[in-house]
Amino acid sequence: MTRLASAFADARGCTGLVPYLTAGYPSLAASLELMRRFGDAGARAIELGVPFSDPIADGPEIQRASEWAVRAGVGMPDVLELVRAYRTRGPAPIVIMTYLNPVVRYGAERFAADAFAAGVDGVLISDLPPDESPELWSALSAVGLDTIALVAPTTPPERLPAILARCSGFVYCLARTGVTGRSAGDASGLPERIADLRRRTPLPIAVGFGISSAQDARALRGKVDAVVVGAAFMRAIAQGPEQGAEARAVELARALIEALE
């Protein structure tokens, strides 16, 4: 059983928090400290974003964080080194969230091998469908990395079997259409979509996109296995990246975890 699968199995029936961080925002040292503090606070897993110049699935908060990190020169090698540093004393599962381009530039087989060696547990490639680039999916599976896929409100039912067949670790169900953050996407039908996924797969289900407060998290308590929160953490950091950012982010994480207990 992978570290990611174990984290969900050990907390079966409880809804956990998966906080998202853009690696290198506001700095690599701050990212490492936040990873450690999120893990200590009881995060189910940590999602670590690879900075990218064109994050098409992300709203303005994560876009700005990516731009900041890209300007600082943070790339895939730095992200993997960050995971390696966390693994010296951090047990929480780590999911790398990336777009396809940084993986292709790094090299699929090299990325899979180096990610596993660094201590990564799962990989989410947000713009890669499960039936494209089979050599990349095979490389990730061959080294034992979980592959997390996205299920959107617009995903046709006939596409679900292929998506779920590619999934391991957990299924990432998008709460609404649109991009991350506070965009006004369509969130209708979420309970029905969660119920449909429960019928189709035994994998844990995490819900993300648009969850930003303890109230949002509390509404999903007991209904899903985890909530993924990202833009809200980027907003907390953006209030002052160089002063009090870590304290604000940790305070938010604790409020979300308390709401889910």
C-alpha positions, 0 to 999 in steps of 0.5 A: 500500500502506498503512503497516499493510500495508507493515509486515507485508509487510516482515516476512513470515514473522516474528511481530511485537508489537502492544502496546496502550495505553489513551490517557491512562493514566497520562497523555497525556504518558506514552502518547506516550512509550510509543508512541515507545519501543514504536516504537523497540523494533520494535513491528509496530504500536501499538494505541491504545485510546479511553477509554470508560465501558463497555468490555464486551470488556475485563477489569479491567486495561483497564477500570481504565485506561479509568476512570482516563483518563475521569476525567482527561477524555481523549476522542476529540479527545485521542486523535487529537491524541496520534497527531498528536504521535506522527507528528511523528517516529514511523513505526510504524502506529497502530490506533485501538481503540474502541467505537461510541459514541465514534465516533457522538458524534464523528460518523462522517465527521468521525472518519474524516477527522480520524483519517486527517489525524492519521496513524491507519492502521487502526480497530478498532470492537470492538462493531460487526458488519461488516453494521451501520452501513454508512455508518461503514464506508464513511466509514473506507474512503473516506479510506483507513483500514484496518478491522480486524475481530475473529474469535472462537472462537464466530464461526460459519463462515458469518459469516467471509466477511462479516467477512473482506470487511470486513477490511483491514490484518490479521485480529484472531483472538481466542485464546479466549472471554471478555474481555481479560486473565487470564479463564478463557475457552475457548482450544481449537482455536486452531491449527485456527482459524488454519489455517482463516483462512489458507485463507480470506484472504491478510491477515496474522493477529494473535492476541490476548486472554490473551497476557501473557508471553514464554512465551505469545508464544513459543508463537505465534512463526512461527504468526501474523503478530503477537501483540496484548498489552494487559492485561499492559501495563496491569498493568505500569503499574498497579504504580505509574502515577506511578513507573517505569510507562514503564520496566516497560512498555518492559521487557515490550515488549522481552521479548515482542519478543525471544521472537518473534525 
